Amino acid sequence: MTTTEQRRGTGWASALSVGTFRWVWAAVFGANSGMYALSMVGGMVAYDLSHGSTLWSSAMMTATMVPSVVGSPITGVLADRYRRTALMTAGTLAGVLGAGIAAAGYLLGAGLYPMLVGCIVAGLARSLLSPSWQALIPSVLRPGELLGAGALMRVAMQGGEFAGPAVATAVVAFGGTSAGFAVAIAWYLASVLLTVPLRRVHADGRVAQQHRPLLGPIVDGARYVATGRPLGPTVLLVGLHCALTMAFLGLLPSLAARTLHRSGLYGTLLTEVGLGAILGSLALAVVARRLDVTRVLVGTAVASGLSLVVLAVPTPLGAQAGAILAGASQAAFMAAAYTVTQQLARVDMRGRVAAVSNIINSAGMSFISMLWGAIAAPFGAPTVLVATGLAFVLVTAGFLWRLPGLRRRAGLAAVAVG
């Protein structure tokens, strides 16, 4: 399979006609479903064992994000240096290990810390998998297919927020918590198998010089993003988006139990975030060829911030509507951001650009998630949701004011970075 694979259709249909893209999509979907199933079950157990601590429930989600801050600088270089398909297989295998550690800790009654370790290992798996597939896809698709493909990949990524928790919630209800951990392991194992056909891919972009030590390429990648305009500011905007609008998942147990007085609604809300991501991503994929990517980026940024205000509405119906809107707007925003950053990046820098973006995004979602959990304890989850959502709307306005090029599609398409 190479970039010369025969295509049928246009836009998102054209991307789906490429066998390599289909296998990558399925593998990423399986891995993300496993990660979100693990974080949901781990968060549920943590909330119960800690007697209702939002800090501990947020910690499980944080643990799957923090490793990207440490691991992504290395894995970004590896994705520009070695076979990206092999790195994807290694990442999915690490996910199996992480879910297994968490399950063993729970079954042995070892408390919260083994589950935390398992989530950290799953986070390391994510840090290995993510830069690899992000750098691989532009090598097997045409430039005009990238926005539609990016939207479809959001179905795989944040769609895992729907499939993973949905299946785990149903299994936990009938089979108990240990069965929920088994679901996470099963998702990861399926992802491992789905990466096997990718070993035949040759267009996986091994273009970096292999004789250099890791530190030099890591520094080069960071400098490339920091000095590039509009690449650098766009990566920063995406990081702030993750910190302010996507770090709310750890607040959902408190929102369900203390604000809505329905603790069982937690799994439903988490599932509906994933459902919204699927619907929003599919809608974007269908109309991607007719849209200005800059307008998609800005419009979904504003919608993402406002969705948290809706999520804070103190009624089950309002919260559920906000969860779906949050998933839809955030998935569309991230698809547009992925398209912009990968189009602006040089071929030999794609892995490192993805890694730098992952570092910033994961740092925002992990450390800030802990902060929001701590603030929500005295002030309540709705207050944090409204404040962070409106703050990101203001941030978006500030970026547009400072970077008028973001308002012009030609500016994004024509600027040469680095």
PEHUVEN-V88568 format. One record per helix or strand. SS is the DSSP state (H for helix, E for strand). FROM is the first residue (numbers start at 1). TO is the last residue. Records with the same first field share a line. If there is no record, write none. Layout:
SS=FROM-TO, FROM-TO
This chain:
H=11-16, 19-49, 54-81, 84-107, 112-140, 143-157, 160-175, 177-200, 214-227, 231-245, 249-259, 265-290, 293-311, 316-344, 347-379, 381-402, 404-407, 409-414
